């Protein structure tokens, strides 16, 4: 479960921080009309794995070995609450993508001026 969030975070960070810059050669971009889009994304993430392990400074993507989480708060309904600071998680680069399904979400933005 944690690795899914890590992969999502890293990919979104890479895309967001690089939206105005040239895409690096090691980052393979999949096309939405690719009939095998899910597998393309999996291959792209697998190719990106070594870069995620050590971090991508030019894209402001931190290393995931170890993944440092400044603060993590976990609360359960029965009153249990755990607060950690400077949590270091090891082994995040050993994630496995078991299943991936791309779902396109359409966002509409309207801007009005008078």
C-alpha positions as CSV (number, residue, x, y, z in Angstrom):
1,X,0.0,0.0,0.0
2,X,2.8,2.4,0.9
3,X,4.7,1.6,-2.2
4,X,1.7,2.6,-4.4
5,X,1.7,6.0,-2.8
6,X,5.4,6.4,-3.2
7,X,5.3,5.6,-6.9
8,X,2.4,7.9,-7.4
9,X,4.1,10.7,-5.4
10,X,7.4,10.3,-7.4
11,X,5.7,10.2,-10.8
12,X,3.5,13.2,-10.0
13,X,6.5,15.1,-8.6
14,X,8.5,14.3,-11.8
15,X,5.7,15.5,-14.0
16,X,4.8,18.6,-12.0
17,X,8.3,19.8,-11.6
18,X,9.2,19.2,-15.2
19,X,6.1,20.5,-16.9
20,X,8.0,23.5,-18.3
21,X,11.3,21.9,-18.9
22,X,12.6,19.3,-21.5
23,X,11.8,15.8,-20.5
24,X,15.0,13.8,-19.6
25,X,16.0,10.9,-21.9
26,X,15.5,8.4,-19.1
27,X,11.8,9.3,-18.6
28,X,9.7,7.4,-21.2
29,X,6.4,9.1,-21.9
30,X,3.5,6.9,-22.8
31,X,0.9,8.1,-25.3
32,X,-2.8,8.0,-24.2
33,X,-3.8,6.4,-27.5
34,X,-1.3,3.5,-27.0
35,X,-3.4,0.3,-27.1
36,X,-1.1,-1.2,-24.4
37,X,-1.0,1.9,-22.2
38,X,-1.1,0.0,-18.9
39,X,2.0,-2.0,-19.8
40,X,3.7,1.1,-21.2
41,X,3.3,2.8,-17.9
42,X,4.6,-0.3,-16.0
43,X,7.7,-0.4,-18.3
44,X,8.2,3.3,-17.8
45,X,8.1,3.1,-14.0
46,X,10.5,0.0,-14.1
47,X,13.0,2.0,-16.2
48,X,12.6,4.9,-13.8
49,X,13.3,2.8,-10.7
50,X,17.1,3.2,-10.5
51,X,16.7,7.0,-10.8
52,X,14.0,7.0,-8.0
53,X,16.4,5.1,-5.7
54,X,19.1,7.7,-5.9
55,X,16.8,10.7,-6.5
56,X,16.6,13.1,-9.5
57,X,18.0,16.4,-8.3
58,X,17.5,18.2,-11.6
59,X,13.7,17.5,-11.2
60,X,13.6,18.1,-7.4
61,X,12.6,14.4,-6.9
62,X,14.1,13.1,-3.6
63,X,15.7,9.7,-3.2
64,X,13.4,6.9,-2.0
65,X,16.4,5.0,-0.5
66,X,15.8,5.7,2.3
67,X,12.5,7.6,2.0
68,X,12.4,10.3,4.7
69,X,9.0,11.4,5.9
70,X,9.3,14.5,8.1
71,X,6.1,13.7,10.0
72,X,3.5,10.9,9.8
73,X,0.3,10.8,11.8
74,X,-1.7,7.6,11.9
75,X,-5.0,7.6,13.8
76,X,-7.4,4.7,14.3
77,X,-11.1,5.0,15.3
78,X,-10.6,3.4,18.7
79,X,-8.5,6.2,20.0
80,X,-5.1,5.0,18.9
81,X,-2.9,7.7,17.5
82,X,0.7,7.4,16.4
83,X,2.9,10.4,15.6
84,X,6.3,9.9,14.1
85,X,8.9,12.5,13.1
86,X,11.9,12.1,10.7
87,X,10.7,8.6,9.8
88,X,13.2,6.7,7.5
89,X,11.7,3.9,5.4
90,X,14.1,1.5,3.8
91,X,13.5,-0.8,0.8
92,X,11.1,1.5,-1.1
93,X,13.1,1.0,-4.3
94,X,12.2,-2.7,-4.2
95,X,8.5,-2.1,-5.0
96,X,6.6,-4.4,-7.3
97,X,3.8,-3.3,-9.6
98,X,1.2,-6.1,-9.2
99,X,-1.6,-4.5,-11.2
100,X,-2.0,-1.2,-12.9
101,X,-5.1,0.2,-14.7
102,X,-5.0,3.7,-16.2
103,X,-8.3,5.5,-15.7
104,X,-8.7,8.8,-17.6
105,X,-10.3,11.5,-15.6
106,X,-11.6,14.6,-17.4
107,X,-11.2,17.9,-15.6
108,X,-13.1,20.9,-16.9
109,X,-12.0,24.4,-15.9
110,X,-13.9,27.5,-16.7
111,X,-12.6,31.0,-16.3
112,X,-14.8,33.9,-16.7
113,X,-13.9,37.6,-17.1
114,X,-16.2,40.5,-17.3
